[in-house]
Amino acid sequence: MQTDLQAQRGPGCATAPVTMYATAVCPYCVQAERLLRAKGVADIAKVRVDQDPARRLEMMEKTGRRTVPQIWIGATHVGGYDDLVALDRAGGLDPLLAGGAGQGPAV
């Protein structure tokens, strides 16, 4: 079954770069990844903040938040899982994935 994004862009087309700060045992991280994969995102750059405390500090400095996941699509900070779902329901996720807003954060 194709998503709207896949139908618009055609099979095999890349989406905007996606970066997700996450931990190994975060159920919201799993749900966010599941939603992104359902939208046709094949490659998610995961930054495991549970394995590298310096990366958690980096995440907090970039986002002002302490919780995971923290999701970037292109250069746009989407926020956490609830923010991702809200963006999808508002119709903003597919265009962001299709167009991206830059190359994403330096990770």
N, C-alpha and C positions, 0 to 999 in steps of 0.2 A: 504494500500500500504506500503510495507516494504522499508526501506532505505537500502543502501549497508551495513551500519554498522549493522543493525538489522539482515540482511540475513547472514552476516559473523558470528555473535555471537549467533544467535538463539533467540527465543522469551523469554522475561523475564530476559535476562542477563543485569547486571548492567553496566553502563558506568563509566568512571573515575569521581571522584568527581568534581562538577562544582560549583564555587562560583562567584556571580555577585554582585558587588557594584552598587547600583541603587537608583533612586528616584521614587516617585509615579507617576509623570507626564512626564516621559521621553519616547518619542516615540522610540528612539533608543534602550532603554532597552526592550521595548515591542517586537521590531523586533528581537533583539538578543534572547530573550526567545523563540519566535516563531520558529526561526531557530534551536535552540538547541532541542526544543521539537520535531520538524520534524526529527531530527537526532536520536531520541529515548531516549533523556535525560529525565528521569522521575523526578529527584530530583535536583533542583537548589537551593543552599543555597544563599538566597538574603540578602544582607546587606544594609539596608535602610539608606543612608547617610543624607537624608533630615530630618530624625527623631533624629539623633544622631551626632552632629557636631564632636565629638571625633572620630567617625568612618570615617568621611570624611578626617580628618587629618591623620588617620591611612592609608587610601587608598592613599593619596597623598605621604606619606612617602614610602610606598611599591612600588608605580608605577611611581612616579615623574609626575603624571598627575592629573588634577583637574576635568576632565569631566567624566560623566557616560554614558554608563556603563563601568566598568572595569571588565574584565572577566578572571577568572583563571580556567584552566582545569588541575586537579592534581596540581602539583607544578609549572606549566607553566603559566606565565602571557601572555595571548593572546593579551590583549589590549581592544579596544573598539569595537563597532559594525562593523565599516568598516574593522578593522583588522580581526575580526571573519569571515566576508564574504570573504575577500581576502585569508585567510587560507583555507576556504572551497573550493574556486575556484582553488586554487593551489593543492588541493588534500591532504592537511595536517590535516584537521579537523577530519575526520573519524579515522585515525590511532591514533591521540592524544586522542580522546574519548575512543577508544578501549583499548589502552595501558596505558593511563595516564602517568604521570611523577612524581609519588609520591602521597602523600595524600592531597595536597592542602595547602593553606595558613592557618595559625592559625587565625581564625576569632572570 
